[in-house]
Amino acid sequence: MRWAALFADLEAQYAATDQLTLESEVAERARMDQSALALTERLRGQMGAVLKVRTSTGDTFEGELAYVGPEWLVLHAGRRSLLVPLPAVVLVHGMGRATAGAATGVESKLRLTSALRALGRDRAAVTVYFPAGESSGSAYGTIDRVGNDFAEMALIPKGEYRRAGNVVEVVALPLTSIVAVVSRK
C-alpha cells in the first residue's frame, strides 16, 4: 500500500513537470513568433480601426486605417487622406490585439515613391509635413516629380489650382524628410 502511494506521488510529480515543460515551450514559441512580427503586420490587423499616429515632429494624425504599405500607412479622416511614412511614426494609439499576415502581391511592392507618384499623377493638392526648422514645417502644393529618393513639389497658394502662373516655387524634398502627406479623398 505504501508502494502504491509512492508511485502515485511520483507519477503526479512527473505529470506536473511535464505540464510545466510544455507550458514553458508554448510560451517560448509564442515569444519567438512575436519577435518575428513586423509593424506592418500588426497594423494590417487593425484595418478599419480608428488610430491616432504621433510622428517624430510631434504632429498627431487621427483617422480610420485604410491602407498599409511596406513603408507607409494611410488614414482616412473625414474628407482627407493622410499618408504617413512608417519611419516618421513614433507612437500608434488605439490598436487592438489583432495581427495580419505578411502582405502579398501588389500591396507588398508599393513603396512610398509609388504612393507619391499616384498623388502626382492625379495632380492632387497636398500639404506635406516635414521637420520644422527655419520654415513652417509644412508646404502646400502638388507633387510634380518623384525620383528614387526625393520628390519635387510645386508650391502654390493654399486653395489655388496647379497652374503655371500660380506656382510660387518648385522645391525638392528628400523622402526621408517627409513626415506626412495630407490630401483630399
C-alpha positions in Angstrom: 0.0 0.0 0.0 2.8 2.4 0.8 4.4 1.5 -2.6 1.2 2.4 -4.4 1.1 5.8 -2.7 4.8 6.4 -3.5 4.3 5.6 -7.2 1.1 7.7 -7.4 3.0 10.6 -5.9 6.0 10.1 -8.3 3.6 10.0 -11.3 1.8 13.2 -10.2 5.2 14.9 -9.8 6.3 13.7 -13.3 3.0 14.8 -14.8 3.3 18.3 -13.2 6.9 18.6 -14.5 5.7 17.6 -18.0 2.9 20.2 -17.8 5.4 22.9 -16.7 7.8 22.0 -19.5 5.0 22.0 -22.1 3.8 25.4 -20.9 7.3 26.8 -20.9 7.8 25.6 -24.5 4.5 27.1 -25.6 5.4 30.4 -24.0 8.8 30.4 -25.7 7.3 29.6 -29.1 4.8 32.5 -28.7 7.7 34.8 -27.8 9.6 33.6 -30.9 6.5 34.2 -33.1 6.1 37.7 -31.6 9.8 38.5 -32.3 9.4 37.8 -36.0 6.3 40.1 -36.3 6.7 43.3 -38.3 4.9 46.6 -37.5 3.2 46.4 -40.9 1.7 43.0 -40.0 0.4 44.4 -36.7 -1.0 47.4 -38.5 -2.7 45.3 -41.2 -4.6 43.6 -38.3 -6.1 47.0 -37.4 -7.6 47.8 -40.8 -10.7 49.8 -40.4 -9.9 50.9 -36.8 -9.6 54.5 -35.8 -5.9 55.1 -34.9 -4.0 58.1 -33.6 -0.5 58.3 -35.0 2.2 60.6 -33.5 5.1 61.4 -35.7 8.7 62.3 -35.0 7.8 66.0 -35.3 5.2 65.8 -32.6 2.3 66.1 -35.1 -0.6 63.8 -34.4 -2.9 62.5 -37.1 -6.1 60.6 -36.4 -8.3 58.6 -38.8 -9.5 55.2 -39.9 -6.7 52.9 -41.1 -7.4 52.4 -44.8 -4.1 51.0 -46.3 -0.8 49.7 -45.1 2.2 49.5 -47.4 5.6 48.2 -46.7 6.9 51.8 -45.9 3.7 53.8 -45.2 0.1 53.8 -43.9 -3.0 55.8 -44.9 -5.6 57.1 -42.6 -9.0 58.4 -43.7 -10.2 61.3 -41.6 -13.4 62.8 -43.0 -12.7 64.2 -46.4 -9.0 63.9 -46.0 -6.5 61.1 -46.6 -3.3 61.1 -44.6 -0.2 59.3 -45.9 2.4 58.7 -43.2 5.8 57.1 -43.9 6.5 54.5 -41.2 9.9 55.8 -40.4 8.2 59.0 -39.2 5.9 57.2 -36.8 6.8 57.4 -33.1 3.6 56.1 -31.5 0.3 54.4 -32.6 -2.6 54.7 -30.3 -5.8 52.7 -30.5 -4.6 49.3 -31.7 -6.4 46.1 -30.8 -4.8 42.7 -30.4 -5.3 41.5 -34.0 -2.4 40.8 -36.3 -2.5 40.0 -40.0 0.0 38.0 -42.1 2.6 39.4 -44.4 1.4 41.4 -47.4 1.3 39.6 -50.7 1.0 40.7 -54.3 0.9 44.3 -55.4 0.4 45.6 -51.8 3.8 44.3 -50.8 5.5 46.1 -53.6 4.0 49.6 -53.3 6.8 51.8 -51.9 6.4 55.3 -50.7 7.5 56.5 -54.1 4.6 54.6 -55.7 2.1 56.4 -53.4 3.6 59.8 -54.1 3.6 59.1 -57.9 -0.1 58.4 -57.7 -0.7 61.7 -56.0 1.4 63.4 -58.6 -0.4 61.7 -61.5 -3.7 62.9 -60.1 -2.4 66.4 -59.6 -3.8 66.3 -56.1 -3.3 69.3 -54.0 -1.4 68.2 -50.8 0.0 69.5 -47.7 3.4 67.9 -46.9 4.6 68.0 -43.3 8.4 67.9 -42.6 10.6 68.5 -39.6 10.3 72.2 -38.7 13.5 74.2 -38.8 13.6 77.7 -40.1 10.5 77.0 -42.2 6.9 76.4 -41.0 7.1 72.6 -41.1 4.6 72.2 -43.9 4.1 73.2 -47.5 1.1 73.3 -49.8 1.1 72.4 -53.5 1.3 69.4 -55.9 3.8 66.6 -56.3 5.4 67.2 -59.7 8.0 64.6 -59.9 9.2 61.6 -57.8 12.7 60.3 -58.0 14.4 57.4 -56.3 14.9 59.3 -53.0 13.2 62.6 -53.4 10.0 64.3 -54.6 9.7 67.7 -56.3 6.8 69.8 -55.2 5.3 72.9 -56.9 4.3 75.3 -54.1 1.1 77.2 -54.8 -1.1 79.5 -52.6 -3.5 77.5 -50.5 -6.8 76.9 -52.2 -5.4 77.6 -55.7 -5.2 75.2 -58.6 -1.9 74.0 -60.0 -1.4 76.4 -63.0 2.0 77.7 -64.2 1.0 81.2 -63.1 0.2 80.0 -59.6 3.5 78.2 -58.9 5.4 80.2 -56.4 8.4 77.8 -56.3 9.4 74.2 -57.0 11.2 72.5 -54.2 12.9 69.1 -53.7 12.0 67.1 -50.6 14.2 64.2 -49.6 11.8 61.3 -48.9 13.5 60.8 -45.5 12.2 64.3 -44.5 8.6 63.7 -45.3 6.6 63.2 -42.1 3.1 63.1 -43.6 1.2 64.0 -46.8 -2.4 65.2 -46.4 -4.8 65.2 -49.4 -8.5 65.3 -50.2 -10.1 61.9 -50.8 
